[in-house]
Amino acid sequence: MDLNGVSTVLAGDRFAAGEWRTGEWRTGDAWLAGGTWLFSEPQPGVSRLIDLAEFGWPPLVDGADGLEIAATCTLAQLAAWRGPADWPAAGLARVCCDALLGSFKVWNAATIGGNLCLALPAGPMISLTAALDGACTIWEADGSLRTVRVVDFVLGDRRTALGPGALLRSVHLPAHALRARTAMRRASLTPLGRSAALVIGRRDPDTEATVITITAAVPRPLQLRFDAPPSAGDLGAAIVERAPVWHDDVHGDPRWRAHLTSVLSEQVRAELADEL
């Protein structure tokens, strides 16, 4: 879609050197990454685009401490990534990309950062990064840096912790989470529909600590942590206590989402507890 209100497009290269400051951000500005959402509908309030493509950030950098995913990394780049052999959770990357159900054109343009910043409850990159204890690095408009966990970055449906002029730089997935054993379940109202409930569980191979992360069915990621694999009763009670609000839209009634989440969560728990 043509954005006929846009009069200026700025390249992002000069901001990479730390030259970006609060005074340069003005009403009508928008960051441009892949643009798959930005150009999908009218943006009457946008008059200037700041293109992030020229920052030249490496899309994926893995090391001893984990994986750094640039905000400008595309779904196609993440889906093609294969982590070290001792990172079994790396396989979730491709599965979560598949959950987007986008064409190859979308995969080659849509970015990980864009999916997080759009903050749709069903955003699969939110599901992936929240489940693996992802931490967001944010460039504030005044040039300072801030780190926020993904579970705290997404505040609700299309709401994030970003202030005016702030930019999501990257998401870091720690090695300890990538070494964990994982299980995932997803369901939607229609065969090719948006996720109505998506549950990812992980079990630490050393401590047996278990983390269950629920997305799509709730407005923001819900994470349940247990020191050991929980019983079915303990998990069910934790969901009831911690998830008082269920997402409500055309992709699923809240009561159905609650039931669906209960079923999928139990399947994930049972798989991680070797009960299947």
N, C-alpha and C positions, 0 to 999 in steps of 0.2 A: 504494500500500500504506500502511495506517495504521502509524505508528511509535508503538506504545502505550507505549514506554518513555520518550518525550519528555514532560517536564513543563513546560518553559519554552522560549519562543521570544523571542529578543532582536532588536530592530531594530538595523540596523547604522549608523544615522545618527550616533549619538553617538560612534562609534569613528572616524568620518571626520575629526574634529578632532584626531586624534592622542591620544585618551584611552585607547587600548587598551594594556595593559601585561601583562607575563608573569603577574603574580599573578591576573589575571582569567580566564586560560585554565585550565580544569580538566578532569580526566578525564571523558569523556562528552560533551565539546563537539564540535560539527561545524559547519563553515561551510555555509550553504545558499545556493546560487545558483539554477540552474534546477531542480535536484532530480530530473532524469530518471534518474540512477543511484541517488541517495540513497533515493528512494521506490520503487525497483524491486525491492528485496529486503529481508529483515529486517535491522535494525540494532540488535541487542540491546545493544550497548555505548554507544549514543547516548542521552543524557538531556536535552541542551539544544542547540537550534539557534540559530545566529547568522545572521540573514537579511541578505544583502548587497544586496538589491533597493533599499533606501532610501539607499544611498550616493549614488545619482544620478550615477554616472560616465557621461560621454558614451561611447557604444559605440565610435565610430570617429572619430579625429581625424587628418586627413592634413595634412602641411605640407611645407616644403622638405626637411626631414631624413628624411621617411618617414611611416609609418603607425603610430599608436598604437592598439592594440586593447585595450579594457578587458576584464578577466577576465569581467565580467558581460555582455559582448556576446553576443547569440544567433547561432546559425547562420543564421537567417533574415536578420538584419541584415547579417551579413558577406556572405552570398550575394547580397544586393541591392546591395551597394556597387560602385560603378564608379570606378576610380581615374583619375588624369589620363592623357591620351593618350600621354604619354611613359613610362608605367609598364606595359609589356606584361605583366610578371609578375603584375599585379593579376588577370588572368584566371584564375590558379590558385585564387583564393579560391572561386569558384563550383564549380569542378571538384572541389576537395577536400571541399567541403560535400556535393556529390552522392555522394562516396565513403562517407559515413556511412550512406546508404540508409535514412534515417529518415523517418517520416511528417511532415506539416506540423505536427502537434502537437508532435513532438519538436523540429523545427527552430525553433519559436517559443518553446521553453523551454530547450533545451540550450544551454550556454554554451561559449565558446571556452576560458575558464579551467578549466571543469569537465572538458573533454576532455583538456586537458593534465595536470591534477592526477590524473585517474584513471589515466593513464600506461599504458593498454593499448598493446601494440606496434602495433596496427592503427589507433590514434587518428589520424584524418586531419588534425586541427588540429595535431598534433605534426608530421606530415609537411610541412604547409604552412609552419609557422613555422620549423622547423629548416632547411628547404631555402632559405629566404629570410633566413638569418642572424638570426633573431629573438632578441631579448634580453628576458628576464623581469625585471620589477621586483617584488621581494618585500618585503612589509612584515613585518619580524620581530616577534616577540611583545613585544619591549622597545621598539618604536617606531622602530627604526632601519631603514634601507633597504639592500637588497642587489640587485645586478644579476647575473644568471646567464644565460649563453647557453642556448637551448632544448636544444641537443645535450648540455649538461651538466646541465640541469634534470631530464630524464628519466634515471633511473639504471638502470632495468630494468622488467620486467613489474610494474606497479602500485607502483613505487618512484620517488620524486622527491627533490629536494634540500630539500624543505620540512621544517622541524622542527616540534615541537609548538607550536601557536598561530600559526605563520607563515601568511601569506596572499599568494597571487599577486594582485598589483594589476593588471598589464597586461603586454602583449607589444609590443615595438617592432620593426617591420620597417624596416630602413634603406632610404633612397631608392636607393642604388647597386644593391641587390639587386632592387628593384622595376623598375629600368630594364633589367635583364638579359633576354635572350632565354631562354625556358624550353622544356622538353619533359618530358612525364610519361607513365608507363606504370603500369598497375595490373592485378592479376589476383587472382582468388579461386578457391577450390575448387569453389564452386557459383555459378550466375549471380547470385544476390542474397546471396552470403555475405560474411563479414568478409574484409577484404583479407589475402591471404597474402603478397603482396609489392607494394610501392609504391615506385617510383623516380622522383625528380624531378631533372632536370639543369638547370643554368643556365650561360649563357656571357656574360661581360661584354663589352659592345659596344666598349669602349675598349681593354682590356688583353688580351682573348681568354682570360683566365683562365676555367677551367671547374670547376664544382663539381657533384659527383654525390652526392645524398643518398638513402640507402636506409633504408626503414622497413618495418614489418609483418613482414618476414622475419627480423628480428633483434630481440632484447629491448629495445634502445635505439637511437636514431638513429645511423646510421653515415654519416659525411661524408668524401668523398674529394675532395681539392683538387689541381688541376693548373694550372701556369702557362700552359698552352696546351691546346687540345683534344687529349686523349690518343689514342693508337692503341688498337685493339681489344685488342692484347696487353698494353699497359700497364694498361689498365683492368681486364682480367681478372686480372692479377697482383696489382693493388692490392686487389681484392675478396678474393682468396684469402688475402692476407697480413693484412688488417685485420678480416676477419669470421670468426674461428675458431668462433664459437658462433651457431647458427641456432635460431630460436624453434621450439618443439615444442608443439603443442596439436591439438585436434580439427580445426582449420581447415587443417592441412597438415603433412606429414612434413618434418623438417628437410632431408633430402636433396633432396626436391622443391623446397622453398623456395630452396635454394642454386642449383639448376639454373634455376629460374624467375627468380631475381634476376639471374643471369648473362645470360639471354636479354633480359630487359627493360632491363637496364643497357646492353647493346650497342645496342639499338634507340634508346635515349635518346642515347647517344654519337654514333651515326651521324646522327641527326636534327640535333643541334647542330653536327656537323662538315660538314653539307650533303652527306652521302653517300647519302641516301635519294632 
